[in-house]
């Protein structure tokens, strides 16, 4: 995640029409360097009328930091991210898993423990499946979350990771749809550029790639998903235009794909 100044992030989101933002560890570290406290950040959010959908992403809840590849070792502890999420009034704390694979019962127990830690504070824990991580697809994430069986446990559904991984929607029924706590939308090219870890940096705006996002979002809604929708792309050329211009284009792309989804067919031709 790009370490944009927190005030720029919130201001640009509000001016474009977004009512919530996702706050990542890089943005948090930048805010601390800029002299902001969590209380300052909450005040900036409240003044702008912007909520926090997710704080992301905790990654040490299951595997000790030393057991993960260097690239995926986080610079902010899970404990700090929990406190940040609580301080900002976030809906969800997003978690991922890189490193040594763990059996489902072990992963579910660790996930349940994290859910229990914040259950009384109104915070939900959202497991994001990442196409190149240990928990890499929708089925795997749902299995962990449903085995954990916590009311405040669910998943983040990222369209890029879904299509670049194992795009099987049949595992999502009306029961598991309630476990979807947030949807992150991005498009992708026809061909993977390098490894998936590299291709993730080449996400495209909805409608500018090959993913059938309108159909996918319509199917999610039909299955019973009623989570918040956001957009997540890393477009350096777009960011170079400045936070406000970038946010406006991101908002427009989000509106276009949601409008397209409203009229998309619920079934694809075979």
N, C-alpha and C positions, 0 to 999 in steps of 0.2 A: 504494500500500500504506500502511496506517495505521501511523504511527511509534510503535507500542506499545513500552513498555520491554522490553528483551530478557529480563530476569528474569521479567517477567509473561508474556511470550510462551511461554517454555519451561516455566514452572511450570504455566500453565493447560493447555498441550498435554499435559503428562505426567499431570496429575490427571484429565483427561478420558479418557485412554486412547490418545492418539496416540503413535506411536513415532518420529515425525520431524516437522520443521517446515521451512518455506521461509523464508529470510532475505532480505529485500529491502533495497535501498539506503537507504530511509527508516528502517527499523529499525536498520541499521548506523550511520547518522548520529546517531540518537537514543542509541545505545549509547555512541558516542564522547563525546557531550555529557554523558552520565551518568558519564563517567570510566572506562569499560570498555575494555580492550584486546582484541584478537582472542584472546589467550591466556586472558583472563578469560572470554570468551564460550565458548571451548572447554571450560573447566573447569565452567562452569554446565551446559552440555550433558551432559558426562560424568557429573556428579553426579546429574542427573535421568534418565539413561538414555535421552536423546533424541538422535537423529541429525539431520543436515541433508540433506534431499533435494535442494534447490536453493538456490543463491545467485542472486538475480536483481536487475536484468537489465542485462547489458552491451549497449550499443547503438552504440558507436563503432568496432566491428571492421571495418565496411565503408564507412561514410560519415563524413567528418569532422564534428565537432560543429557547425561553422558552417553546414553544409549541411542541417541538420535544422530543422523548425519549433521555435520557442522552447519550446512546451509539452513537447516530447519531448527536450529537451536535458538530459542527466543531470548530477547534481551530484557523482557519484562516478565516477571514471575506470574504464575497463575494467581497467586494470592493478591498481587497488585491489581491484576485485571478484574478479579472479583470485587475488590474494594472500589475500583474505578466504576464498574458497572452499577454498583449500589449507589455510589455518590452521584452519578449522572441520571439515575432513575431509568436505566436501560431496560428494555423489555427482555432481552436475551443476552447471555454470555455465549458467544460462539466458540466451540472447541473443535479441534482436529486431532488426528493422530498420525505421527510419523515415527518410524523406528521399528523395533522388533515387534512382529505381529503377536497379538495376545489372543488366547481362546475367548470365544464369545462370553462365557460366564465370568471370566476375569475382567474383561472390558466392561461388561454390564455392571459388575459390582463397583468398579471404580467410578463409572458414570453415575450410578445411583448415589454413591457417597457424595459426589459433587453436587448433585441435585438436592440432597438432604441438607447440605451445608447452607444453602441459600433459600430453602423452601419457605421459611417464615418471613423472608424479606421480600417476597413477591417477584423474585428473579427466576427466569427459566434458563435452562441449560440446553443449547441447541448444537447438536453434533452435525458438522458439515462433512459430507463425503467428498473426498478430493481424488480425482482420477489417477493421480500418481502417488497417493498416500497409502497407508496401511488399510484404513477403512475407506474403500475407493468407490463404492457405488451405493445406490439407493437401497438395495436389498440388504447389504451389509450394515448400513447405518440403522435401518429400521429394526433389524434383528437385535442389535445392541440396545437400542432405546426401548423396544418392547420387552426385552428380557429384563431390563432394569425396572420397568414398570412404575415409573414415577410420574405423577401428574404434571410436574414442572419440567419434564424432559421431552425433547423433541428433536427435530432435524431442521437444517437449512438446506433448501433445494436450490442448488446453483445450476442453471441451465447449461453452462459451458462444461462443467464437470460431468453432468448427466450425459450429454451427447458425446463427449470425448472418452467416456468410460464405457459402462454397460447400460445403454438406454432401454431399460425394461420397465415400462409403466404398469405392467400387469401385477406387480407386487404391491401396488398402491390401491387399496380399497377404501371404502367409506370410513372404516375404523382407523387405518393407518394414516389416512389423509389428515385426520385431526392432529397428528404428530408433526405436521409441517408447520413450523413457526415463522418461517420467512422464505421468500423466493428471491433469488438474485438472478437477474436476467443479463445475458450477454450472448452475442452471436459468435460464430467461428468460420474460418475459411474452409474451402473444400479439402485442403491438404494440411496435415500437421507440419508445422515448421520446426524441424529438429525434434528433440525429445519433448514430451508433454510439458515438462518443467519450463521449457523455452517457449512453447506454443502458447502457454497461458498468458504470456505477455503480449500476445498478438490478438487478444479478444477484439471483437468488432461490435459496433453499435447494432442494436436489434434492427433487422431488416437489411443489413449490409453484408451478411454472410449466407451460409447455406442451411443453417438450422431452421427447422419448421417451428419457429417459436410461437406463432399464432395458434397453431394446432395444439402444441404442448400446453400452453397456458389455458386454452379452452378445456383440454382434458383434465388438467389439475383442478380447475373450477368445477367441472362436472363430477369429479371424484369426491368433492367436498372440501377442497383446500380453500380456506378463508384467511390466509396469512397476509401480512404486508408484502408489497412488491417493491423492489428497488432495482437499480441498475449498477453493474460492476464491470467496468472496462478499464484498461490501462492503455490509453492512447496519448503518447507523448506529444504528438502534433496538436491534439485537442487541448491538452493541458497548457501547452505553450501559449495559447491564446488568452490565458488568464482564468482564474477561478470562476468569475461570473459568466463569461462567455461559454466556458466549458459546461457549467451547470445548466445553462439555458439549453444547450444542445442536447445534453443528457436527458433533461426533463422532456423535451420535445420528442426524443426517440422513445422514451418510456411511454408517453401518451399514445404515440402512433402504434406501438405494438399492443398495448392494452385495447385500443380501439379495434385493431385488426382481430385480436383474439375474441372480441365480443361477437363477431360475425363469422368466425372460422368454423368449418365443419368439425363435428366431434369424432369423425372416423376418417382414416386415410385410405385412399384407393390402394389396393394391393397389386 
